[in-house]
Amino acid sequence: MFRLRPILVLFVVMFLLGPPDSSAQIQEAVVGKLGIGASGSFSFPMLGMKDRFNAKEAFGLYLTYAKSSRQTIEVEYRRTVYDPGKVEDATFYWPEDKPETWQRIKSPLARNFLTVNAYTVNGLYHFVDRVSAEPEGLRERVLGGPYITYGAGFYHYTNHTSGLIFAGQPDLGNGLDNTLFLEPLKETDVGWGFNGGLGVEVLVNDRAAIDVRSRWHLIIGELRQMESYGVARTWPLGFFDIGLSMKYYIM
């Protein structure tokens, strides 16, 4: 909740910067305007990622350009930190070479989290022309509506894992050495990705808009398997998010 407060404050400030103007004649509310936006959402891991991470908050910033009353182009940056990962609760059998004496061991100091930084270009196609009423009230007031969204870009991700007790240590008759750890693992890669979904935009006035959308993201990337700890290879990576954003057209 505390992480969402800065975004909510920004939404309020952006709203106050753009009060409705009933005196100006507005024919097509935001057409040809460039804007900035901020978003907050919940991200739900899908495909193999759901076996390794739980849902988490995501935050983003973007530039938006209303190309026409039905088309919008966005350049977006989005960051998610999936923390903690389920590897922290993974167990392994020891000693590996003696199934008849296997013990199921958990690493109490295990630490795992995944950061994803997304850089994408998105297109929005609006099903309704975005126009607002003239002062005389002769035109119907249509301030946004539903749209489809689609985009592509690259996703930089890093998977941090540390504190796992070394599962391959031999049984020397002295019991498990729980101070012998696997070397910390840091997987960093960049994968191309695609996203698509649905949303609803509501224009507050000719400057500000509230946007609610849900999207599916698919990344051509992988996380390595950790067979001894019961963690399978994850490929491709995928997640679904739903959230709220506020945009303000500055020029």
LINKABEL-V728948 format. One record per pair of residues at least 12 apart in sequence whose ideal C-beta (glycine too) atoms are under 10 Angstrom apart, sorted by the first residue. I is the first residue (numbers start at 1). J is the second residue. D is the distance in Angstrom with one decimal. If there is no record, write none. Layout:
I/J/D ; I/J/D
This chain:
1/57/9.7 ; 3/40/8.3 ; 3/57/5.7 ; 3/59/7.7 ; 4/40/5.6 ; 4/57/7.1 ; 4/59/8.8 ; 4/244/9.6 ; 6/38/8.9 ; 6/40/9.1 ; 6/59/8.7 ; 7/38/5.9 ; 7/39/7.6 ; 7/40/4.3 ; 7/41/9.8 ; 7/57/9.5 ; 7/59/6.6 ; 7/60/9.6 ; 7/243/9.6 ; 7/244/8.4 ; 7/245/8.8 ; 7/246/8.4 ; 8/40/8.0 ; 8/244/9.3 ; 8/246/9.4 ; 10/37/9.7 ; 10/38/5.3 ; 10/40/9.4 ; 10/61/9.9 ; 10/246/7.1 ; 10/248/9.5 ; 11/37/10.0 ; 11/38/7.4 ; 11/39/9.9 ; 11/40/8.8 ; 11/208/9.3 ; 11/210/7.9 ; 11/244/8.0 ; 11/245/8.5 ; 11/246/4.2 ; 11/247/10.0 ; 11/248/9.6 ; 12/246/8.9 ; 13/246/9.4 ; 13/248/9.0 ; 14/35/9.7 ; 14/36/8.6 ; 14/37/8.5 ; 14/38/7.9 ; 14/204/9.2 ; 14/207/8.7 ; 14/208/5.9 ; 14/209/9.5 ; 14/210/9.7 ; 14/246/5.2 ; 14/247/7.8 ; 14/248/4.4 ; 15/204/6.4 ; 15/205/9.2 ; 15/207/9.6 ; 15/208/5.8 ; 15/210/8.5 ; 15/246/7.2 ; 15/248/8.5 ; 16/208/9.2 ; 17/207/7.3 ; 17/208/7.4 ; 17/248/6.4 ; 17/250/9.2 ; 18/203/10.0 ; 18/204/6.7 ; 18/205/5.4 ; 18/206/7.8 ; 18/207/3.4 ; 18/208/4.0 ; 18/209/9.2 ; 18/248/6.1 ; 18/249/8.0 ; 18/250/9.7 ; 19/204/8.7 ; 19/205/6.8 ; 19/207/8.7 ; 19/208/8.9 ; 20/132/9.0 ; 20/203/10.0 ; 20/204/7.1 ; 20/205/4.3 ; 20/206/8.3 ; 20/207/9.2 ; 20/208/9.3 ; 21/132/9.6 ; 21/135/9.7 ; 21/205/6.4 ; 21/206/6.6 ; 21/207/8.4 ; 22/132/10.0 ; 22/133/9.0 ; 22/135/6.2 ; 22/205/9.3 ; 23/135/6.5 ; 24/132/9.6 ; 24/134/9.2 ; 24/135/7.9 ; 24/205/9.7 ; 24/206/7.3 ; 25/132/9.6 ; 25/133/9.4 ; 25/134/5.2 ; 25/135/6.5 ; 25/136/8.8 ; 25/139/9.5 ; 26/131/7.5 ; 26/132/4.6 ; 26/133/7.7 ; 26/134/7.3 ; 26/135/9.2 ; 26/139/9.1 ; 26/141/9.8 ; 26/143/10.0 ; 26/203/9.7 ; 26/205/8.4 ; 26/206/4.9 ; 27/69/9.5 ; 27/131/6.5 ; 27/132/8.3 ; 27/133/10.0 ; 27/134/7.5 ; 27/139/7.9 ; 28/66/8.6 ; 28/68/8.3 ; 28/69/5.1 ; 28/129/7.4 ; 28/130/6.8 ; 28/131/5.3 ; 28/132/8.3 ; 28/206/9.3 ; 29/66/8.3 ; 29/69/7.9 ; 29/129/9.2 ; 29/130/5.0 ; 29/131/5.8 ; 29/132/4.6 ; 29/133/9.8 ; 29/141/9.7 ; 29/142/8.5 ; 29/143/6.7 ; 29/144/8.0 ; 29/203/5.2 ; 29/204/10.0 ; 29/205/7.9 ; 29/206/5.1 ; 29/207/9.0 ; 29/209/8.6 ; 29/249/8.9 ; 30/64/9.0 ; 30/65/9.6 ; 30/66/4.3 ; 30/69/8.3 ; 30/72/8.5 ; 30/130/6.0 ; 30/131/9.5 ; 30/132/9.2 ; 30/143/9.8 ; 30/144/9.0 ; 30/201/9.4 ; 30/203/6.7 ; 30/205/9.6 ; 30/206/6.6 ; 30/207/8.0 ; 30/208/9.5 ; 30/209/7.1 ; 30/247/9.0 ; 30/249/5.3 ; 31/66/5.4 ; 31/67/7.9 ; 31/68/6.0 ; 31/69/5.4 ; 31/70/9.4 ; 31/71/9.4 ; 31/72/10.0 ; 31/129/9.2 ; 31/130/7.3 ; 31/131/8.6 ; 31/206/10.0 ; 32/65/8.4 ; 32/66/6.5 ; 32/67/8.0 ; 32/68/8.4 ; 32/69/9.9 ; 32/249/9.5 ; 32/251/9.5 ; 33/64/8.7 ; 33/65/7.5 ; 33/66/5.3 ; 33/206/8.3 ; 33/207/8.2 ; 33/247/10.0 ; 33/248/9.8 ; 33/249/4.0 ; 33/250/7.8 ; 33/251/6.6 ; 34/63/7.0 ; 34/64/7.3 ; 34/65/5.2 ; 34/66/8.1 ; 34/73/9.9 ; 34/249/6.8 ; 34/250/6.5 ; 34/251/5.3 ; 35/62/8.9 ; 35/63/7.3 ; 35/64/4.7 ; 35/65/7.5 ; 35/66/7.5 ; 35/72/9.3 ; 35/74/9.5 ; 35/207/8.2 ; 35/208/8.7 ; 35/209/8.0 ; 35/247/4.9 ; 35/248/5.6 ; 35/249/3.8 ; 35/250/5.9 ; 35/251/8.3 ; 36/61/7.4 ; 36/62/7.4 ; 36/63/6.1 ; 36/64/7.3 ; 36/246/9.7 ; 36/247/6.9 ; 36/248/6.0 ; 36/249/8.4 ; 36/250/6.3 ; 37/60/8.2 ; 37/61/7.1 ; 37/62/4.9 ; 37/63/7.8 ; 37/64/5.7 ; 37/74/7.8 ; 37/76/8.5 ; 37/208/9.9 ; 37/209/8.3 ; 37/211/7.3 ; 37/245/5.3 ; 37/246/6.4 ; 37/247/3.5 ; 37/248/7.2 ; 37/249/9.5 ; 38/59/7.7 ; 38/60/7.1 ; 38/61/5.6 ; 38/62/7.9 ; 38/244/9.8 ; 38/245/6.4 ; 38/246/6.3 ; 38/247/8.1 ; 38/248/9.2 ; 39/58/8.0 ; 39/59/6.9 ; 39/60/4.3 ; 39/61/7.7 ; 39/62/7.2 ; 39/76/8.2 ; 39/78/7.5 ; 39/211/7.6 ; 39/212/10.0 ; 39/213/8.5 ; 39/241/9.3 ; 39/243/5.7 ; 39/244/6.9 ; 39/245/3.5 ; 39/246/8.0 ; 39/247/8.9 ; 40/57/6.9 ; 40/58/7.4 ; 40/59/5.6 ; 40/60/7.9 ; 40/243/5.6 ; 40/244/6.2 ; 40/245/7.4 ; 40/246/9.4 ; 41/56/9.9 ; 41/57/7.3 ; 41/58/4.9 ; 41/59/7.9 ; 41/60/7.6 ; 41/78/8.5 ; 41/80/8.8 ; 41/212/9.6 ; 41/213/8.3 ; 41/214/8.6 ; 41/215/8.6 ; 41/240/9.9 ; 41/241/4.5 ; 41/242/6.0 ; 41/243/2.2 ; 41/244/7.2 ; 41/245/8.1 ; 42/55/5.7 ; 42/56/7.4 ; 42/57/6.2 ; 42/58/7.2 ; 42/80/9.8 ; 42/240/9.3 ; 42/241/6.4 ; 42/242/6.1 ; 42/243/6.4 ; 43/55/6.4 ; 43/56/5.7 ; 43/57/7.3 ; 43/58/4.4 ; 43/78/9.0 ; 43/80/5.0 ; 43/81/9.8 ; 43/82/7.7 ; 43/116/8.4 ; 43/215/9.7 ; 43/217/8.4 ; 43/239/5.1 ; 43/240/7.4 ; 43/241/4.4 ; 43/242/8.7 ; 43/243/8.4 ; 44/56/8.7 ; 44/216/10.0 ; 44/238/9.8 ; 44/239/6.1 ; 44/240/4.8 ; 44/241/6.9 ; 44/242/8.0 ; 45/80/9.6 ; 45/82/6.7 ; 45/85/9.9 ; 45/86/9.8 ; 45/114/9.0 ; 45/234/9.5 ; 45/237/8.4 ; 45/238/7.5 ; 45/239/5.0 ; 45/240/8.3 ; 46/216/7.5 ; 46/217/8.5 ; 46/218/8.8 ; 46/237/8.8 ; 46/238/4.3 ; 46/239/5.5 ; 46/240/5.4 ; 47/218/8.2 ; 47/219/9.7 ; 47/234/7.6 ; 47/235/8.7 ; 47/236/6.7 ; 47/237/7.1 ; 47/238/4.1 ; 47/239/8.4 ; 47/240/9.9 ; 48/222/8.9 ; 48/223/7.9 ; 48/231/9.9 ; 48/232/6.9 ; 48/233/7.7 ; 48/234/3.8 ; 48/235/6.9 ; 48/236/8.1 ; 48/237/7.6 ; 48/238/8.0 ; 49/82/8.0 ; 49/85/9.8 ; 49/114/8.3 ; 49/116/9.8 ; 49/219/9.1 ; 49/223/8.0 ; 49/234/6.0 ; 49/236/9.1 ; 49/237/5.5 ; 49/238/6.1 ; 49/239/6.1 ; 50/86/9.4 ; 50/234/9.6 ; 50/238/8.7 ; 50/239/8.6 ; 50/240/9.7 ; 51/86/6.9 ; 51/230/9.9 ; 51/231/8.0 ; 51/232/7.2 ; 51/234/7.5 ; 52/82/8.1 ; 52/85/5.6 ; 52/86/5.4 ; 52/87/6.7 ; 52/90/9.6 ; 52/112/8.2 ; 52/114/7.7 ; 52/159/8.7 ; 52/223/6.9 ; 52/226/10.0 ; 52/231/6.9 ; 52/232/8.9 ; 52/234/6.1 ; 52/237/9.7 ; 53/80/9.6 ; 53/81/10.0 ; 53/82/3.9 ; 53/83/8.4 ; 53/84/8.4 ; 53/85/5.3 ; 53/86/6.6 ; 53/87/9.1 ; 53/112/8.6 ; 53/113/8.4 ; 53/114/6.0 ; 53/116/10.0 ; 53/159/9.5 ; 53/223/9.7 ; 53/234/9.6 ; 53/237/10.0 ; 53/239/8.6 ; 54/82/7.1 ; 54/83/9.1 ; 54/84/8.0 ; 54/85/8.4 ; 54/86/7.3 ; 55/82/8.5 ; 55/239/8.8 ; 55/240/9.3 ; 55/241/9.1 ; 56/80/6.1 ; 56/81/6.6 ; 56/82/5.0 ; 56/83/6.9 ; 56/84/9.7 ; 56/113/9.5 ; 56/114/9.2 ; 56/116/9.8 ; 56/239/9.3 ; 56/241/9.8 ; 57/79/9.8 ; 57/80/7.5 ; 57/81/8.4 ; 57/82/10.0 ; 57/241/9.7 ; 57/243/8.8 ; 58/78/6.0 ; 58/79/6.8 ; 58/80/4.1 ; 58/81/8.6 ; 58/82/9.5 ; 58/116/8.3 ; 58/118/8.8 ; 58/217/10.0 ; 58/239/8.7 ; 58/241/5.9 ; 58/243/7.1 ; 59/77/9.4 ; 59/78/7.3 ; 59/79/5.8 ; 59/80/8.0 ; 59/81/9.6 ; 59/243/9.1 ; 60/74/9.9 ; 60/76/5.8 ; 60/77/6.1 ; 60/78/3.8 ; 60/79/7.0 ; 60/80/9.1 ; 60/118/7.9 ; 60/120/9.5 ; 60/241/9.6 ; 60/243/8.5 ; 60/245/7.5 ; 61/75/9.6 ; 61/76/7.4 ; 61/77/5.3 ; 61/78/8.1 ; 61/79/9.1 ; 61/245/9.6 ; 62/74/5.0 ; 62/75/6.2 ; 62/76/3.9 ; 62/77/6.9 ; 62/78/8.2 ; 62/120/8.9 ; 62/121/9.9 ; 62/122/7.9 ; 62/245/7.8 ; 62/247/7.9 ; 63/75/4.8 ; 63/76/8.0 ; 63/77/9.4 ; 63/247/9.5 ; 63/250/9.8 ; 64/76/8.8 ; 64/122/9.0 ; 64/124/8.5 ; 64/209/8.9 ; 64/211/9.2 ; 64/245/9.5 ; 64/247/5.5 ; 64/248/9.4 ; 64/249/7.8 ; 65/249/9.2 ; 66/124/9.3 ; 66/126/9.3 ; 66/130/7.4 ; 66/209/9.4 ; 66/247/9.6 ; 66/249/7.2 ; 67/123/9.0 ; 67/124/9.5 ; 68/125/10.0 ; 68/126/8.9 ; 68/129/8.7 ; 68/130/9.0 ; 69/126/7.3 ; 69/128/8.6 ; 69/129/4.1 ; 69/130/5.0 ; 69/131/6.5 ; 69/142/9.2 ; 70/124/8.8 ; 70/125/6.3 ; 70/126/4.6 ; 70/127/7.7 ; 70/128/7.8 ; 70/129/6.1 ; 70/130/7.5 ; 70/145/9.9 ; 70/147/8.3 ; 71/123/7.2 ; 71/124/7.1 ; 71/125/6.2 ; 71/126/7.2 ; 71/147/9.4 ; 72/122/8.3 ; 72/123/7.2 ; 72/124/4.0 ; 72/125/8.1 ; 72/126/7.0 ; 72/130/9.0 ; 72/147/7.7 ; 72/149/8.8 ; 72/201/8.2 ; 72/209/9.9 ; 72/211/9.8 ; 72/247/9.3 ; 73/121/7.3 ; 73/122/7.4 ; 73/123/6.0 ; 73/124/7.8 ; 73/151/9.7 ; 74/120/8.0 ; 74/121/7.1 ; 74/122/4.2 ; 74/123/7.6 ; 74/124/6.9 ; 74/149/8.3 ; 74/151/7.4 ; 74/245/10.0 ; 74/247/9.1 ; 75/119/8.3 ; 75/120/7.8 ; 75/121/5.7 ; 75/122/7.9 ; 75/151/9.7 ; 75/153/8.9 ; 76/118/7.3 ; 76/119/7.5 ; 76/120/5.1 ; 76/121/7.6 ; 76/122/5.9 ; 76/151/7.4 ; 76/153/7.8 ; 76/195/9.3 ; 76/245/9.7 ; 77/117/7.3 ; 77/118/7.1 ; 77/119/5.9 ; 77/120/8.3 ; 77/153/9.5 ; 78/116/8.0 ; 78/117/7.5 ; 78/118/4.2 ; 78/119/8.1 ; 78/120/7.4 ; 78/153/9.5 ; 78/155/9.0 ; 78/195/9.5 ; 78/215/9.9 ; 78/217/9.0 ; 78/241/8.6 ; 78/243/9.9 ; 79/115/7.3 ; 79/116/7.2 ; 79/117/5.3 ; 79/118/7.5 ; 79/156/9.8 ; 80/114/8.2 ; 80/115/7.3 ; 80/116/4.8 ; 80/117/8.3 ; 80/118/7.9 ; 80/155/9.8 ; 80/157/9.2 ; 80/217/9.7 ; 80/239/7.7 ; 80/241/8.2 ; 81/113/6.2 ; 81/114/7.4 ; 81/115/5.0 ; 81/116/7.9 ; 81/117/9.7 ; 81/158/9.9 ; 82/112/9.1 ; 82/113/6.3 ; 82/114/4.4 ; 82/115/7.8 ; 82/116/7.4 ; 82/157/9.6 ; 82/159/9.1 ; 82/239/8.6 ; 83/111/9.3 ; 83/112/8.2 ; 83/113/3.7 ; 83/114/7.6 ; 83/115/8.3 ; 83/160/9.0 ; 84/110/8.9 ; 84/111/7.4 ; 84/112/6.1 ; 84/113/5.9 ; 84/114/9.7 ; 85/110/9.0 ; 85/111/8.6 ; 85/112/3.4 ; 85/113/5.7 ; 85/114/6.2 ; 85/159/7.7 ; 85/160/8.6 ; 85/161/7.5 ; 85/223/9.6 ; 85/231/9.4 ; 86/112/7.6 ; 86/231/8.3 ; 87/107/9.0 ; 87/110/6.5 ; 87/111/8.8 ; 87/112/4.0 ; 87/113/9.4 ; 87/114/9.8 ; 87/159/9.0 ; 87/161/5.9 ; 87/163/9.8 ; 87/164/7.6 ; 87/185/9.6 ; 87/223/9.8 ; 87/226/7.0 ; 87/229/6.7 ; 87/230/9.3 ; 87/231/5.9 ; 88/106/9.1 ; 88/107/7.9 ; 88/108/9.4 ; 88/109/9.3 ; 88/110/4.4 ; 88/111/6.5 ; 88/112/5.2 ; 88/113/8.9 ; 88/161/8.9 ; 88/163/8.2 ; 88/164/9.1 ; 89/106/7.1 ; 89/107/9.3 ; 89/110/7.8 ; 89/112/9.4 ; 90/105/9.9 ; 90/106/7.5 ; 90/107/7.4 ; 90/110/7.1 ; 90/112/8.6 ; 90/161/9.7 ; 90/164/7.7 ; 90/167/9.7 ; 90/226/7.4 ; 90/228/9.1 ; 90/229/4.1 ; 90/230/5.7 ; 90/231/6.1 ; 91/103/9.6 ; 91/104/5.0 ; 91/105/6.0 ; 91/106/4.8 ; 91/107/8.2 ; 91/167/9.4 ; 91/228/9.9 ; 91/229/7.3 ; 91/230/7.0 ; 92/104/7.6 ; 92/105/5.6 ; 92/106/8.3 ; 92/107/8.1 ; 92/164/8.3 ; 92/165/7.7 ; 92/166/9.3 ; 92/167/4.0 ; 92/168/9.1 ; 92/226/9.1 ; 92/227/9.4 ; 92/228/5.0 ; 92/229/5.2 ; 92/230/7.2 ; 93/105/7.5 ; 93/167/7.8 ; 93/228/8.1 ; 93/229/9.9 ; 93/230/9.2 ; 94/165/8.4 ; 94/166/9.4 ; 94/167/6.3 ; 94/168/8.9 ; 94/169/7.5 ; 94/170/9.7 ; 94/171/7.6 ; 94/175/9.6 ; 94/176/5.8 ; 94/228/9.2 ; 95/167/9.3 ; 95/168/9.2 ; 95/169/7.8 ; 95/170/6.6 ; 95/171/3.8 ; 95/172/9.4 ; 95/176/8.2 ; 96/167/6.7 ; 96/168/6.1 ; 96/169/8.7 ; 96/170/8.5 ; 96/171/8.9 ; 96/228/7.3 ; 97/168/9.4 ; 97/170/7.3 ; 97/171/7.6 ; 98/170/9.6 ; 98/171/6.3 ; 101/171/7.6 ; 103/171/9.9 ; 103/175/9.4 ; 103/176/7.4 ; 105/165/6.4 ; 105/167/7.6 ; 105/176/6.4 ; 105/178/8.1 ; 105/229/9.8 ; 106/164/9.8 ; 106/165/8.4 ; 106/229/9.8 ; 107/162/9.6 ; 107/163/5.9 ; 107/164/4.7 ; 107/165/4.5 ; 107/166/9.4 ; 107/167/9.0 ; 107/178/8.1 ; 107/181/7.9 ; 107/182/8.5 ; 107/229/8.3 ; 108/163/8.1 ; 108/165/8.6 ; 108/178/8.0 ; 109/162/8.1 ; 109/163/3.8 ; 109/164/8.3 ; 109/165/8.2 ; 109/178/8.8 ; 109/179/9.8 ; 109/181/7.7 ; 110/161/7.7 ; 110/162/7.5 ; 110/163/4.5 ; 110/164/5.4 ; 110/165/8.2 ; 110/181/9.4 ; 110/182/9.6 ; 110/229/8.9 ; 111/160/7.2 ; 111/161/7.2 ; 111/162/4.9 ; 111/163/4.8 ; 111/164/8.8 ; 111/184/8.7 ; 112/159/7.5 ; 112/160/6.6 ; 112/161/4.7 ; 112/162/7.8 ; 112/163/8.5 ; 112/164/8.7 ; 112/185/9.0 ; 112/226/9.9 ; 112/231/9.5 ; 113/158/9.0 ; 113/159/7.9 ; 113/160/5.5 ; 113/161/8.6 ; 113/162/10.0 ; 114/157/6.4 ; 114/158/7.1 ; 114/159/4.8 ; 114/160/7.5 ; 114/161/9.4 ; 114/187/8.9 ; 114/223/7.7 ; 114/234/10.0 ; 114/237/9.0 ; 115/156/8.4 ; 115/157/6.7 ; 115/158/5.1 ; 115/159/8.3 ; 115/160/7.8 ; 115/188/9.4 ; 116/155/5.9 ; 116/156/7.4 ; 116/157/4.6 ; 116/158/8.3 ; 116/159/9.6 ; 116/191/9.8 ; 116/193/9.4 ; 116/217/8.9 ; 116/219/8.0 ; 116/221/9.5 ; 116/237/8.1 ; 116/239/8.1 ; 117/154/9.3 ; 117/155/7.2 ; 117/156/4.6 ; 117/157/7.4 ; 117/158/8.6 ; 117/190/9.4 ; 118/151/9.5 ; 118/153/6.5 ; 118/154/7.8 ; 118/155/4.9 ; 118/156/7.8 ; 118/157/8.9 ; 118/193/6.9 ; 118/195/8.3 ; 118/217/7.4 ; 118/219/8.6 ; 119/153/5.0 ; 119/154/5.7 ; 119/155/7.7 ; 119/156/7.6 ; 119/190/9.5 ; 119/193/9.6 ; 120/151/4.7 ; 120/152/6.4 ; 120/153/3.2 ; 120/154/7.9 ; 120/155/8.2 ; 120/193/7.3 ; 120/194/8.7 ; 120/195/6.5 ; 120/215/10.0 ; 120/217/8.8 ; 121/151/5.9 ; 121/152/6.7 ; 121/153/5.8 ; 122/149/5.8 ; 122/150/6.9 ; 122/151/3.3 ; 122/152/8.3 ; 122/153/8.3 ; 122/195/7.1 ; 122/196/9.3 ; 122/197/9.8 ; 122/213/9.8 ; 122/215/8.8 ; 123/147/9.7 ; 123/148/8.8 ; 123/149/7.1 ; 123/150/5.6 ; 123/151/6.4 ; 123/152/9.5 ; 123/196/9.9 ; 124/147/4.9 ; 124/148/7.3 ; 124/149/5.0 ; 124/150/8.3 ; 124/151/9.0 ; 124/199/7.3 ; 124/201/7.8 ; 124/211/9.0 ; 124/213/8.7 ; 125/146/10.0 ; 125/147/5.9 ; 125/148/5.3 ; 125/149/8.0 ; 125/150/8.1 ; 126/144/7.4 ; 126/145/6.4 ; 126/146/7.6 ; 126/147/4.3 ; 126/148/8.6 ; 126/199/9.4 ; 126/200/9.8 ; 126/201/6.9 ; 127/145/5.9 ; 127/146/5.2 ; 127/147/6.3 ; 127/148/8.0 ; 127/200/10.0 ; 128/142/5.9 ; 128/143/9.4 ; 128/144/7.2 ; 128/145/3.6 ; 128/146/7.3 ; 128/147/8.5 ; 128/201/9.4 ; 129/142/6.4 ; 129/144/9.8 ; 129/145/8.8 ; 130/142/6.9 ; 130/143/7.1 ; 130/144/5.6 ; 130/145/7.7 ; 130/147/9.7 ; 130/201/7.5 ; 130/203/6.2 ; 130/206/9.9 ; 130/209/8.7 ; 131/143/8.1 ; 131/144/9.8 ; 131/203/9.2 ; 132/144/9.6 ; 132/203/6.8 ; 132/205/7.6 ; 132/206/6.4 ; 141/203/9.7 ; 142/203/8.8 ; 143/201/8.8 ; 143/202/6.3 ; 143/203/4.0 ; 143/204/7.7 ; 143/205/8.2 ; 143/206/9.5 ; 143/209/8.4 ; 144/200/7.3 ; 144/201/4.1 ; 144/202/4.7 ; 144/203/4.6 ; 144/204/9.2 ; 144/209/6.4 ; 144/210/8.5 ; 144/211/8.6 ; 145/199/10.0 ; 145/200/6.8 ; 145/201/7.0 ; 145/202/8.2 ; 145/203/9.4 ; 146/198/6.8 ; 146/199/7.1 ; 146/200/5.2 ; 146/201/8.2 ; 146/213/9.9 ; 147/197/9.7 ; 147/198/7.4 ; 147/199/5.5 ; 147/200/7.3 ; 147/201/6.3 ; 147/211/9.0 ; 147/213/8.2 ; 148/196/7.5 ; 148/197/7.5 ; 148/198/5.9 ; 148/199/7.9 ; 148/213/9.7 ; 149/195/7.4 ; 149/196/6.6 ; 149/197/5.3 ; 149/198/7.1 ; 149/199/5.7 ; 149/211/9.7 ; 149/213/6.1 ; 149/214/9.2 ; 149/215/6.4 ; 150/194/7.9 ; 150/195/7.1 ; 150/196/4.6 ; 150/197/8.1 ; 150/215/9.1 ; 151/193/8.9 ; 151/194/7.2 ; 151/195/4.9 ; 151/196/7.4 ; 151/197/9.4 ; 151/215/8.3 ; 151/217/9.2 ; 152/192/7.1 ; 152/193/6.9 ; 152/194/5.0 ; 152/195/7.4 ; 152/196/9.5 ; 152/218/9.9 ; 153/192/7.6 ; 153/193/6.4 ; 153/194/8.5 ; 153/195/8.3 ; 153/217/10.0 ; 154/190/5.4 ; 154/191/6.9 ; 154/192/5.7 ; 154/193/6.8 ; 154/219/8.9 ; 154/220/9.7 ; 154/221/9.7 ; 155/189/9.1 ; 155/190/7.0 ; 155/191/5.4 ; 155/192/7.6 ; 155/193/4.5 ; 155/194/9.9 ; 155/195/9.7 ; 155/217/7.7 ; 155/218/9.7 ; 155/219/4.8 ; 155/220/8.8 ; 155/221/6.8 ; 155/237/7.7 ; 156/188/7.7 ; 156/189/7.8 ; 156/190/4.9 ; 156/191/8.4 ; 156/221/9.6 ; 157/187/8.0 ; 157/188/7.4 ; 157/189/6.4 ; 157/190/7.7 ; 157/191/7.1 ; 157/193/9.7 ; 157/219/7.4 ; 157/221/6.4 ; 157/222/9.9 ; 157/223/8.4 ; 157/237/7.2 ; 158/186/6.5 ; 158/187/6.7 ; 158/188/4.5 ; 158/189/8.1 ; 159/185/7.4 ; 159/186/7.4 ; 159/187/4.3 ; 159/188/8.0 ; 159/189/8.9 ; 159/222/10.0 ; 159/223/5.4 ; 159/224/8.2 ; 159/234/9.2 ; 160/184/7.7 ; 160/185/7.5 ; 160/186/5.7 ; 160/187/8.2 ; 160/188/9.4 ; 161/182/8.2 ; 161/183/9.8 ; 161/184/6.9 ; 161/185/4.3 ; 161/186/7.8 ; 161/187/8.0 ; 161/223/9.6 ; 161/224/9.5 ; 161/226/7.8 ; 161/229/9.4 ; 161/231/9.3 ; 162/181/7.6 ; 162/182/8.2 ; 162/183/8.6 ; 162/184/3.9 ; 162/185/7.2 ; 162/186/8.6 ; 163/181/6.3 ; 163/182/8.5 ; 163/184/8.0 ; 164/181/6.3 ; 164/182/4.4 ; 164/183/9.3 ; 164/184/8.8 ; 164/185/8.3 ; 164/226/7.9 ; 164/228/9.0 ; 164/229/6.6 ; 165/177/8.1 ; 165/178/5.5 ; 165/179/8.4 ; 165/180/6.7 ; 165/181/6.1 ; 165/182/7.3 ; 165/229/9.6 ; 166/178/9.5 ; 166/179/9.7 ; 166/180/4.7 ; 166/181/6.1 ; 166/182/5.0 ; 166/183/8.8 ; 166/228/9.0 ; 167/180/9.9 ; 167/182/7.5 ; 167/226/9.0 ; 167/227/9.2 ; 167/228/3.9 ; 167/229/6.6 ; 168/180/9.7 ; 168/182/8.6 ; 168/228/6.7 ; 169/182/9.9 ; 182/226/8.7 ; 182/228/8.9 ; 182/229/8.9 ; 185/224/7.9 ; 185/226/8.3 ; 187/221/9.6 ; 187/222/8.8 ; 187/223/6.3 ; 187/224/6.2 ; 189/219/9.6 ; 189/221/5.6 ; 189/222/7.8 ; 189/223/9.1 ; 189/237/9.9 ; 190/219/9.6 ; 190/221/7.8 ; 191/218/9.6 ; 191/219/4.6 ; 191/220/4.8 ; 191/221/3.0 ; 191/222/8.1 ; 191/235/9.8 ; 191/236/7.8 ; 191/237/7.1 ; 192/218/9.5 ; 192/219/7.5 ; 192/220/5.1 ; 192/221/8.3 ; 193/217/5.9 ; 193/218/6.1 ; 193/219/4.0 ; 193/220/6.7 ; 193/221/7.8 ; 193/236/8.7 ; 193/237/8.0 ; 193/238/9.1 ; 194/216/8.7 ; 194/217/7.4 ; 194/218/5.3 ; 194/219/8.3 ; 194/220/8.6 ; 195/215/4.9 ; 195/216/6.5 ; 195/217/4.6 ; 195/218/7.5 ; 195/219/9.5 ; 195/239/9.7 ; 195/240/9.9 ; 195/241/8.9 ; 196/215/6.5 ; 196/216/6.0 ; 196/217/8.7 ; 196/218/8.7 ; 197/213/5.9 ; 197/214/5.0 ; 197/215/3.4 ; 197/216/5.9 ; 197/217/9.0 ; 197/240/8.4 ; 197/241/8.4 ; 197/242/8.6 ; 198/212/9.6 ; 198/213/6.8 ; 198/214/6.1 ; 198/215/8.2 ; 199/211/6.1 ; 199/212/6.1 ; 199/213/3.0 ; 199/214/7.0 ; 199/215/8.1 ; 199/242/9.6 ; 199/243/9.8 ; 199/245/9.1 ; 200/212/5.2 ; 200/213/7.4 ; 200/214/9.9 ; 201/213/8.4 ; 201/245/9.3 ; 201/247/8.4 ; 203/247/9.6 ; 203/249/9.5 ; 204/246/8.8 ; 204/247/9.9 ; 204/248/9.5 ; 205/249/9.6 ; 206/249/7.5 ; 207/247/9.3 ; 207/248/6.0 ; 207/249/5.2 ; 207/250/8.1 ; 208/246/7.0 ; 208/247/7.1 ; 208/248/5.2 ; 208/249/7.4 ; 209/245/8.8 ; 209/246/7.3 ; 209/247/5.0 ; 209/248/8.0 ; 209/249/7.7 ; 210/244/7.1 ; 210/245/7.6 ; 210/246/5.7 ; 210/247/8.2 ; 211/243/9.0 ; 211/244/7.1 ; 211/245/4.5 ; 211/246/7.2 ; 211/247/6.3 ; 212/242/8.0 ; 212/243/7.5 ; 212/244/5.5 ; 212/245/7.9 ; 213/241/8.6 ; 213/242/7.4 ; 213/243/7.0 ; 213/244/8.5 ; 213/245/7.4 ; 214/240/7.1 ; 214/241/6.9 ; 214/242/4.1 ; 214/243/8.0 ; 215/239/9.2 ; 215/240/7.2 ; 215/241/5.7 ; 215/242/7.9 ; 215/243/8.9 ; 216/238/7.2 ; 216/239/7.9 ; 216/240/5.2 ; 216/241/8.4 ; 217/237/8.2 ; 217/238/6.4 ; 217/239/5.3 ; 217/240/7.4 ; 217/241/7.2 ; 218/236/6.0 ; 218/237/7.7 ; 218/238/5.1 ; 218/239/8.9 ; 219/235/9.5 ; 219/236/5.9 ; 219/237/4.1 ; 219/238/6.8 ; 219/239/8.4 ; 220/235/8.5 ; 220/236/5.6 ; 220/237/8.2 ; 221/234/8.9 ; 221/235/7.4 ; 221/236/6.4 ; 221/237/5.1 ; 221/238/10.0 ; 222/234/6.1 ; 222/235/3.8 ; 222/236/7.1 ; 222/237/7.2 ; 223/235/7.7 ; 223/237/7.2
